[in-house]
Amino acid sequence: MTSPHGRFTLALRQFLGQLGREQGGASAARSATLQGMQVTARAILRFMQTLPLPPIAPPRIIGLDDWAWKRGQRYGALVVDLERKKPIALLADRSQQAVADFLKQHPTIEIVARDRSKEFAAALKEALPHAKQVADRWHLAKNLTEHLDKVVSARWKQLTKAVGEAETPPEPIPLSPPAPRPHQAPGEARYEQRLALAQAGLPTGTIAKRLGVGQRTIQRWLSEGHGPYTGPRKPRCSPLDWSTRYLRQRWEAGERNGTVLWEELKAQGYHGSIRSVASHVSLNGGSIHRSGDCLLPLSQSLARPWKT
């Protein structure tokens, strides 16, 4: 039922040990307390250590590496079944004799992935001379990195010189500056150039770079069937266009003070700044003239909320 002076039955010890193996010491102790069994995490760990280990299936491919009791001083050996991805042995020593004794007990091993340890190599040669020894992925990448670093460091000057000689500057794409559009002919010429480039098989992005316009502009030309319009454009309207006649009359009457003109316009409903009035007068060279279709009668313009 139990051992001398024991507080738990053998069946309960086995149950708590298995519970600790599944959940861990502290978590298993909390679960047992919830079920009415008062036990500590340390007792759970003790029960786990008394459980027999599950039988080891005959391994065929194993991984062999070391682990540290105390880093830099004392090391053991770890054996992992790489096919089943499970550890199968934890050796207290990584010496040749300890590793060889374990390998002799498992003659089914055919492939061993190991690091560059000389003790492991000697143990494999002694216990399993028929087994194939390979480097694992991590050590293979590490070996490759170290050798590549040595080769590149030794020939760095030659490599940089060769790369500099091999590099040639890319040929610049000929870009035509945006063509001026004072007349209709240049726009039509660019449209004809766009059609010629499209027939040559060039993509829209390359055509846009060569003509100095955006891709949407190229697509709009294609949809409209003609190039950009470059004819005469309607002059833009200004908040001062309605007062052009009044400013001309005041200018011809001898009024040259911009502040006075601005105050008079402001009294008639103008909401712009004095700088706009001065710029309007100076741009017209001191003589006010009509602004095309933007000129409005004074009585009609006073009703419009002109603002700048």
Helices and strands as residue ranges (DSSP letters): H 10-23, H 25-34, H 41-50, E 61-70, E 74-81, E 86-91, H 96-104, E 111-114, H 118-127, E 132-135, H 137-154, H 156-166, H 184-199, H 204-211, H 215-224, G 241-243, H 244-252, H 258-267, H 274-283, G 292-294, H 298-301
